[in-house]
Amino acid sequence: DGTPVPPFTCKFRKDKESDLLAVANEDGEVYLIDTDKGKGVVKNFTAHNNAIFDICWLPDRNCMITGSGDFRCCLFDMYTCKKVSTFKYHTASIKSVDVCQDGSGTTLAAGSKDGSISIWDVREDGLYSKPAIVINQAHERTSYNSNKKAQTSSSVSAVAFKDGYTLASAGVGDSVIKIWDLRKTYDKTNVSCRRKPRESITFVQHNKDQRFGYTSLVFNSLYTKLYACSGANKIFEIDCHSYTKKYERFIGLKSSTSYFVKIALSQDDQYIASGSSDNKAYIGRYVFI
């Protein structure tokens, strides 16, 4: 009907085809844009009948993972735009997906609004219904309203692999960034077991009565630093050697009224870009090597 459809996520390929940008929107559509010399849209297709909240490219393969409001992740062959695999486990929207860039890129992580994180092996085609690992209540926080009734918030808003066994995650309710060791933390025979993270990273909250969650996580190219976009209108930097050195970085974004704001780093790690709830994009050289 001519009404603009808002894009929810966009990602460049991280290889020799790095000029190719994938954009996914609220209607479940994916557009491939060749940004070289303004060539524009080269392909588009409908991947889901619901909003797509996040996407990620597989390394060394022309394939992409989508995470949707239909509670599913899907793997697509981007040459044919055909669905290869479906990953169905969660009971709420998939808010974040990431594939490990270390090695063959066969491990998928998905963070959901239902509060859990699922880990999948993507090497086989078809329908998957049982993850290799599940982290339940990964970012659960219980608060109390004026009537002293307990209110629980637990949505997982971001997941990001550091390497094949280390996963970072963030939530919208508990204001904690967590680092999970997928080798030692879990018993794969008991996927429903609740576990503790290797690291829990917090920042000083100036307003003790109001906690700000995180909407996006991204590592630099050497995986030595982790950047987190906060609902406090800030971007935080974390040193991944010890996870104790933490810095606040400001670039003017407005993220306190939206859980759709995401951040990205340039390939040389020099520049950081962020969306914003004031309908602007912010790009700045606030990344320190």
C-alpha positions, 0 to 999 in steps of 0.5 A, a space after each residue: 500500500 506504499 507505507 514504508 516498512 521499517 528495517 530492523 537489522 542489517 549486516 554486511 558480509 565479512 569476506 571478499 563480498 563485504 560490499 553486500 549488505 543484507 537488510 531485514 524488516 518488520 514484514 519478514 522480508 530480506 533485501 540484498 543490497 550491493 553497496 559497490 558504486 550504488 548498485 542497489 537491491 540485487 535480490 529480495 525475498 520473504 523469509 518469514 511471515 513475521 518480523 525479523 529482528 536479527 540476521 547473521 552471515 555464515 563465514 565462508 558460505 553464502 548463507 544467512 541465519 534469520 531470527 524472527 517473531 515467529 519464534 524460529 531461526 532459519 538458515 537460507 542459501 543466499 544464492 537461491 534464497 531458499 530455506 535450508 534449515 529451521 530451528 524451532 525451540 523457543 516460545 517467544 520472539 527471537 531477538 538476537 542470533 550469532 554464528 561463531 566466526 572461528 572455524 567452520 561457522 557451524 555453531 549458532 546461538 539464539 537469544 529469545 524474549 522467553 529468557 533462554 539462549 539456545 545453541 545449535 549445530 547447523 551442519 545438517 539440513 532440515 527441521 531442528 527441534 532440540 538444541 545442543 545446549 539451552 541456558 534458561 532464565 539467562 537474564 532473569 530479574 525479579 522486581 516488585 511494584 507498588 503493591 509488592 507483587 513480584 514482576 519478572 523480566 528476562 528477555 535476552 536481547 543480544 548474543 555474540 560469540 567470542 570464540 567457539 566456546 565463549 558466548 556473551 549475552 545481554 538482557 533488557 531487565 537485569 543490566 548485566 552482561 554475561 560471559 558463558 563458557 560452553 565447554 565447562 558450564 553445561 551438562 549437554 545431557 540435561 538441556 533444561 538445567 540452569 547454570 551460572 556464567 563465567 563472568 557477570 559484568 555490571 556498570 554503575 547505575 546512577 539511578 538505583 531505582 531504574 535499571 537499563 538493559 542492553 540492546 546490542 553486543 559486538 566484538 572487535 575484529 581481534 575479539 579483545 574488546 566487547 562493546 555494548 549498547 545500553 538503554 542509558 544512552 551510552 556505549 560501554 567498552 569491556 576489555 576481554 582479557 580480564 573483563 574488569 577494565 570497563 569504560 563508558 563511550 558516548 556518541 550522542 545516541 538515544 536508546 532509552 526508549 527503544 530496544 531495537 537500537 543496534 551497534 556495529 564496528 568498521 572492519 578496521 575497528 576504528 569507527 563505531 556506528 549506532 542507531 538511535 530512537 531519534 531516527 538518526 544514525 551516529 558514527 564516530 571514532 570513539 574506539 580506542 585500539 
